[in-house]
Amino acid sequence: MWPDYLGATLLTLGVIVLLKVFGVIGRARATLDISREAFRVLSDSELSDDEKERTAQSSSGKLFVQLVLITAGAAAALAAPTLGVWALDAAGLVSLDGVVRVASSWPFIVAVVVVVTAGLWLRRATSS
């Protein structure tokens, strides 16, 4: 049973690390910035409709690119650790079914949320 917990932990850590490595988190922030800027421009009553239209078109293009990059990065961040666990299953070191069962259990999910939240809180507290 403990190999399944280790596999689920490695799977989770792998996804979190790869989301950061592939820039998914930064791109999500950039998407918010693009949206906020577009909203600011579109709600500016001093700008002409043509200027607003140019901004809307430019923002929609940028947002579409972000969508594609976030989707590809998230898919890769999920696929790589999953392939790793699959390889460990093929080698007989862990059970893929067991890892999935552990990773989708409420106690494991709650533990991950608590640990990640605490880590983010500590990171923010030490960087301020």
MODELLER restraints for C-alpha pairs under 7 A, 6 or more apart:
rsr = mdl.restraints
at = mdl.atoms
rsr.add(forms.Gaussian(group=physical.xy_distance, feature=features.Distance(at['CA:3:A'], at['CA:94:A']), mean=5.61, stdev=0.5))
rsr.add(forms.Gaussian(group=physical.xy_distance, feature=features.Distance(at['CA:4:A'], at['CA:94:A']), mean=5.88, stdev=0.5))
rsr.add(forms.Gaussian(group=physical.xy_distance, feature=features.Distance(at['CA:4:A'], at['CA:95:A']), mean=6.45, stdev=0.5))
rsr.add(forms.Gaussian(group=physical.xy_distance, feature=features.Distance(at['CA:4:A'], at['CA:98:A']), mean=5.37, stdev=0.5))
rsr.add(forms.Gaussian(group=physical.xy_distance, feature=features.Distance(at['CA:4:A'], at['CA:99:A']), mean=4.61, stdev=0.5))
rsr.add(forms.Gaussian(group=physical.xy_distance, feature=features.Distance(at['CA:4:A'], at['CA:102:A']), mean=6.68, stdev=0.5))
rsr.add(forms.Gaussian(group=physical.xy_distance, feature=features.Distance(at['CA:5:A'], at['CA:99:A']), mean=6.58, stdev=0.5))
rsr.add(forms.Gaussian(group=physical.xy_distance, feature=features.Distance(at['CA:5:A'], at['CA:102:A']), mean=6.28, stdev=0.5))
rsr.add(forms.Gaussian(group=physical.xy_distance, feature=features.Distance(at['CA:7:A'], at['CA:85:A']), mean=6.55, stdev=0.5))
rsr.add(forms.Gaussian(group=physical.xy_distance, feature=features.Distance(at['CA:7:A'], at['CA:94:A']), mean=6.79, stdev=0.5))
rsr.add(forms.Gaussian(group=physical.xy_distance, feature=features.Distance(at['CA:7:A'], at['CA:99:A']), mean=5.75, stdev=0.5))
rsr.add(forms.Gaussian(group=physical.xy_distance, feature=features.Distance(at['CA:8:A'], at['CA:99:A']), mean=5.04, stdev=0.5))
rsr.add(forms.Gaussian(group=physical.xy_distance, feature=features.Distance(at['CA:8:A'], at['CA:102:A']), mean=6.35, stdev=0.5))
rsr.add(forms.Gaussian(group=physical.xy_distance, feature=features.Distance(at['CA:8:A'], at['CA:103:A']), mean=5.20, stdev=0.5))
rsr.add(forms.Gaussian(group=physical.xy_distance, feature=features.Distance(at['CA:11:A'], at['CA:81:A']), mean=5.30, stdev=0.5))
rsr.add(forms.Gaussian(group=physical.xy_distance, feature=features.Distance(at['CA:11:A'], at['CA:82:A']), mean=6.61, stdev=0.5))
rsr.add(forms.Gaussian(group=physical.xy_distance, feature=features.Distance(at['CA:14:A'], at['CA:81:A']), mean=5.57, stdev=0.5))
rsr.add(forms.Gaussian(group=physical.xy_distance, feature=features.Distance(at['CA:15:A'], at['CA:77:A']), mean=5.14, stdev=0.5))
rsr.add(forms.Gaussian(group=physical.xy_distance, feature=features.Distance(at['CA:15:A'], at['CA:78:A']), mean=5.62, stdev=0.5))
rsr.add(forms.Gaussian(group=physical.xy_distance, feature=features.Distance(at['CA:15:A'], at['CA:81:A']), mean=6.45, stdev=0.5))
rsr.add(forms.Gaussian(group=physical.xy_distance, feature=features.Distance(at['CA:18:A'], at['CA:77:A']), mean=4.95, stdev=0.5))
rsr.add(forms.Gaussian(group=physical.xy_distance, feature=features.Distance(at['CA:19:A'], at['CA:25:A']), mean=6.45, stdev=0.5))
rsr.add(forms.Gaussian(group=physical.xy_distance, feature=features.Distance(at['CA:19:A'], at['CA:73:A']), mean=6.82, stdev=0.5))
rsr.add(forms.Gaussian(group=physical.xy_distance, feature=features.Distance(at['CA:19:A'], at['CA:74:A']), mean=6.31, stdev=0.5))
rsr.add(forms.Gaussian(group=physical.xy_distance, feature=features.Distance(at['CA:19:A'], at['CA:77:A']), mean=5.55, stdev=0.5))
rsr.add(forms.Gaussian(group=physical.xy_distance, feature=features.Distance(at['CA:22:A'], at['CA:73:A']), mean=5.50, stdev=0.5))
rsr.add(forms.Gaussian(group=physical.xy_distance, feature=features.Distance(at['CA:24:A'], at['CA:70:A']), mean=5.26, stdev=0.5))
rsr.add(forms.Gaussian(group=physical.xy_distance, feature=features.Distance(at['CA:24:A'], at['CA:73:A']), mean=5.89, stdev=0.5))
rsr.add(forms.Gaussian(group=physical.xy_distance, feature=features.Distance(at['CA:24:A'], at['CA:74:A']), mean=6.60, stdev=0.5))
rsr.add(forms.Gaussian(group=physical.xy_distance, feature=features.Distance(at['CA:27:A'], at['CA:66:A']), mean=6.49, stdev=0.5))
rsr.add(forms.Gaussian(group=physical.xy_distance, feature=features.Distance(at['CA:27:A'], at['CA:70:A']), mean=6.62, stdev=0.5))
rsr.add(forms.Gaussian(group=physical.xy_distance, feature=features.Distance(at['CA:31:A'], at['CA:63:A']), mean=6.31, stdev=0.5))
rsr.add(forms.Gaussian(group=physical.xy_distance, feature=features.Distance(at['CA:31:A'], at['CA:66:A']), mean=6.59, stdev=0.5))
rsr.add(forms.Gaussian(group=physical.xy_distance, feature=features.Distance(at['CA:34:A'], at['CA:59:A']), mean=6.44, stdev=0.5))
rsr.add(forms.Gaussian(group=physical.xy_distance, feature=features.Distance(at['CA:38:A'], at['CA:55:A']), mean=6.46, stdev=0.5))
rsr.add(forms.Gaussian(group=physical.xy_distance, feature=features.Distance(at['CA:38:A'], at['CA:56:A']), mean=6.49, stdev=0.5))
rsr.add(forms.Gaussian(group=physical.xy_distance, feature=features.Distance(at['CA:38:A'], at['CA:59:A']), mean=6.36, stdev=0.5))
rsr.add(forms.Gaussian(group=physical.xy_distance, feature=features.Distance(at['CA:41:A'], at['CA:52:A']), mean=6.49, stdev=0.5))
rsr.add(forms.Gaussian(group=physical.xy_distance, feature=features.Distance(at['CA:42:A'], at['CA:52:A']), mean=5.47, stdev=0.5))
rsr.add(forms.Gaussian(group=physical.xy_distance, feature=features.Distance(at['CA:85:A'], at['CA:96:A']), mean=6.54, stdev=0.5))
rsr.add(forms.Gaussian(group=physical.xy_distance, feature=features.Distance(at['CA:86:A'], at['CA:96:A']), mean=6.17, stdev=0.5))
rsr.add(forms.Gaussian(group=physical.xy_distance, feature=features.Distance(at['CA:88:A'], at['CA:94:A']), mean=5.77, stdev=0.5))
rsr.add(forms.Gaussian(group=physical.xy_distance, feature=features.Distance(at['CA:89:A'], at['CA:95:A']), mean=5.14, stdev=0.5))
rsr.add(forms.Gaussian(group=physical.xy_distance, feature=features.Distance(at['CA:89:A'], at['CA:96:A']), mean=5.59, stdev=0.5))
rsr.add(forms.Gaussian(group=physical.xy_distance, feature=features.Distance(at['CA:102:A'], at['CA:108:A']), mean=6.55, stdev=0.5))
rsr.add(forms.Gaussian(group=physical.xy_distance, feature=features.Distance(at['CA:103:A'], at['CA:109:A']), mean=6.82, stdev=0.5))
